[in-house]
Amino acid sequence: MSTIPDPVERPAQPVHLAPAGDPMSDDPEGLLGADALRPVSPLLVRARYVASIAAYVIWVLMIAGAIVAAALTGLWWLALIALLPLIILLQSLLLTPRRVRAIGYLDAEEDLTIASGIMFRAVHTFPYGRVQSVKIDEGPVDRRYGLAKLSVSTAAGGSTVVLPGLPRQEAERLRAMVTDRGIEIMAAL
């Protein structure tokens, strides 16, 4: 004798693969749109250009070297080698402002959300009670433009997310707020 009940047979019902309404839309409201996030400082564009000057010089030297090598040897195809550094240089110069505009954050009542990326969008949400550490970093270029980076770490998974391009006062405010709310939540438990 078995104490396991017999499975109840249910009549076969049609399976609906898509909802009857409008399938997924590209409505920015449903995707944590830009109007919901607070943008970082536009000075981050200048700071990234200044920080990349050494790389820009290297790319220009590689382009010039390939063109000079083609001219001196008479092998025209050597100039094609300059295309790769040229493409890398141009995409860096042209896409930096758009990359900076794609960075944003939202400090809600119970969590901090950080979003970044154009093609590959990353949205990280940290409940204040799970934040293990919050630190502020400044490099020489950031300091010159009055900017700071906020690094938020959690114990779960050991993940750390960096929010660049914050004005120094805003980074200090966010660090203090995340720390205070995390302490309040942990004390309430």
C-alpha positions in Angstrom: 0.0 0.0 0.0 1.2 3.4 -0.9 0.4 6.7 0.8 1.1 8.7 -2.3 -2.1 10.0 -3.8 -2.9 9.2 -7.4 -2.1 12.1 -9.8 -5.2 13.9 -11.0 -5.5 14.0 -14.7 -6.3 17.4 -16.0 -7.8 18.1 -19.4 -5.4 19.4 -21.9 -5.7 23.2 -22.2 -4.2 25.2 -25.0 -0.9 26.9 -24.2 -0.6 30.6 -24.9 2.9 31.6 -25.9 2.3 35.3 -26.2 0.1 37.6 -24.2 -3.1 38.8 -26.0 -2.1 42.5 -25.7 0.7 44.4 -27.3 3.9 42.3 -27.3 7.0 43.8 -25.8 7.4 47.4 -26.8 10.4 49.7 -26.7 8.7 52.1 -24.3 11.5 53.8 -22.3 9.2 54.0 -19.3 9.2 50.2 -19.0 13.0 50.0 -19.4 14.1 52.4 -16.6 14.1 55.3 -19.1 16.5 58.2 -19.1 14.0 60.5 -17.4 13.9 58.2 -14.3 17.7 58.3 -13.9 19.8 61.2 -12.7 22.7 61.8 -15.2 26.3 62.1 -14.3 28.2 65.4 -14.8 28.8 66.4 -18.5 32.3 67.3 -17.4 33.0 63.6 -17.6 33.3 63.9 -21.4 36.2 66.3 -21.1 37.8 64.3 -18.4 37.7 61.1 -20.5 39.2 63.0 -23.5 42.0 64.3 -21.3 42.6 60.9 -19.7 42.9 59.4 -23.2 45.4 61.8 -24.7 48.3 59.3 -24.4 46.2 56.6 -26.2 45.2 59.1 -28.9 48.9 60.0 -29.6 49.8 56.3 -29.9 46.9 55.6 -32.4 47.9 58.7 -34.5 51.6 57.5 -34.5 50.5 54.0 -35.6 48.4 55.6 -38.4 51.3 57.8 -39.5 53.7 54.9 -39.4 51.6 52.8 -41.6 51.2 55.6 -44.2 54.9 56.4 -44.1 55.8 52.7 -44.5 53.5 52.5 -47.5 55.0 55.7 -49.1 58.6 54.6 -48.5 58.2 51.0 -49.7 55.8 51.6 -52.5 53.5 48.9 -51.2 50.1 50.6 -51.1 48.5 47.8 -49.1 50.6 48.8 -46.0 48.5 51.9 -45.8 45.5 49.6 -45.1 47.1 48.7 -41.8 46.2 52.3 -40.7 42.5 51.6 -40.9 42.3 49.6 -37.7 43.9 52.3 -35.5 41.9 55.0 -37.4 38.6 53.2 -36.6 39.5 52.7 -33.0 40.5 56.4 -32.7 37.3 57.7 -34.4 34.9 55.6 -32.4 36.6 56.7 -29.2 36.3 60.4 -30.2 32.8 60.2 -31.5 31.1 57.9 -29.0 32.5 59.2 -25.8 29.7 61.8 -25.3 27.0 59.2 -26.0 28.7 56.8 -23.6 28.7 59.4 -20.8 25.0 60.3 -21.4 24.1 56.6 -21.0 25.4 56.6 -17.4 22.8 57.3 -14.7 21.7 56.5 -11.2 18.6 56.6 -9.1 18.7 56.8 -5.3 15.3 55.5 -4.2 13.9 54.9 -0.7 15.1 51.3 -0.5 17.8 50.8 -3.1 20.4 52.5 -5.3 20.2 51.8 -9.1 23.2 52.4 -11.4 22.8 52.0 -15.2 25.4 52.3 -18.0 26.1 51.2 -21.5 24.7 51.9 -24.9 24.6 48.6 -26.9 25.0 46.4 -23.9 23.0 48.1 -21.1 23.8 47.1 -17.5 21.4 48.0 -14.7 22.5 47.2 -11.2 20.2 47.6 -8.2 21.6 47.5 -4.7 19.3 47.3 -1.7 20.8 49.5 1.0 20.8 46.7 3.5 23.0 44.5 1.3 25.7 47.1 0.6 29.0 46.1 2.2 31.1 49.1 1.4 30.9 52.4 -0.4 34.1 54.3 -1.3 35.0 57.4 -3.3 37.9 57.4 -5.7 39.5 60.4 -7.5 42.3 60.3 -10.1 44.2 63.4 -11.0 42.0 64.1 -14.1 38.9 63.6 -12.0 40.2 66.0 -9.3 41.0 68.6 -12.0 37.4 68.6 -13.1 35.9 68.3 -9.6 34.6 64.7 -10.3 34.7 61.5 -8.3 33.9 57.8 -8.7 31.6 56.1 -6.3 32.3 52.3 -5.9 29.5 50.2 -4.3 30.3 46.7 -3.2 28.0 43.9 -1.9 28.9 40.8 0.0 26.6 38.6 -2.2 28.6 37.6 -5.2 31.4 40.0 -4.4 30.2 42.4 -7.1 31.5 46.0 -7.3 29.9 48.6 -9.5 31.6 52.0 -10.2 29.6 55.1 -10.9 32.0 57.6 -12.5 31.5 61.3 -13.2 29.8 62.5 -10.0 30.5 65.9 -8.7 32.5 65.6 -5.5 29.7 66.9 -3.3 27.1 64.5 -4.9 29.5 61.6 -4.4 29.9 62.5 -0.7 26.1 62.8 -0.3 25.5 59.4 -1.9 28.1 57.7 0.2 26.7 59.1 3.4 23.1 58.3 2.4 23.8 54.7 1.3 25.8 54.2 4.5 23.2 55.7 6.8 20.3 53.8 5.2 22.2 50.6 5.3 22.9 51.0 9.0 19.2 51.9 9.6 18.0 48.8 7.8 20.5 46.5 9.5 19.5 48.0 12.9 15.8 47.3 12.2 16.5 43.6 11.7 
